[in-house]
Amino acid sequence: KLITAIVNKEDSKNVCNELLKSKFYVTRLATTGGFLMAGNMTLLICTDDERVDDCIAHLQVLQQRTEIVPGTATLGLGIESTMPMEVTVGGATVMVTNVERFEKL
């Protein structure tokens, strides 16, 4: 299986270390989220079917939290104001897909 997990950039180092300790092979890709335009890490993890739940258990420890970030709002007549917004960050978005062939060369 290929597990694709999108995690907050700040959380990625700790979760990758835990995955590596459990003998998961992890490839990290620096990505940017579309809503906040903030840094994420997309993790690519290939594993056997029977280890998928164990891998996801490592990702479930990532906690969602709220942060205040600058936002913009249009007030009309072409006037924009920067108003702080409260947003939820952290956690993980996880997708599991079948892999026809996997070899570590």
Secondary structure in CASP SS format (residue, H / E / C, confidence):
PFRMAT SS
TARGET T0000
AUTHOR 0000-0000-0000
METHOD secondary structure of the structure
MODEL  1
K C 1.00
L E 1.00
I E 1.00
T E 1.00
A E 1.00
I E 1.00
V E 1.00
N E 1.00
K H 1.00
E H 1.00
D H 1.00
S H 1.00
K H 1.00
N H 1.00
V H 1.00
C H 1.00
N H 1.00
E H 1.00
L H 1.00
L H 1.00
K H 1.00
S C 1.00
K C 1.00
F C 1.00
Y E 1.00
V E 1.00
T E 1.00
R E 1.00
L E 1.00
A E 1.00
T E 1.00
T E 1.00
G C 1.00
G C 1.00
F C 1.00
L C 1.00
M C 1.00
A C 1.00
G E 1.00
N E 1.00
M E 1.00
T E 1.00
L E 1.00
L E 1.00
I E 1.00
C E 1.00
T C 1.00
D C 1.00
D H 1.00
E H 1.00
R H 1.00
V H 1.00
D H 1.00
D H 1.00
C H 1.00
I H 1.00
A H 1.00
H H 1.00
L H 1.00
Q C 1.00
V C 1.00
L C 1.00
Q C 1.00
Q E 1.00
R E 1.00
T E 1.00
E E 1.00
I E 1.00
V E 1.00
P E 1.00
G E 1.00
T E 1.00
A E 1.00
T E 1.00
L E 1.00
G E 1.00
L C 1.00
G C 1.00
I E 1.00
E E 1.00
S E 1.00
T E 1.00
M E 1.00
P E 1.00
M E 1.00
E E 1.00
V E 1.00
T E 1.00
V E 1.00
G E 1.00
G C 1.00
A E 1.00
T E 1.00
V E 1.00
M E 1.00
V E 1.00
T E 1.00
N C 1.00
V C 1.00
E C 1.00
R C 1.00
F C 1.00
E C 1.00
K C 1.00
L C 1.00
END
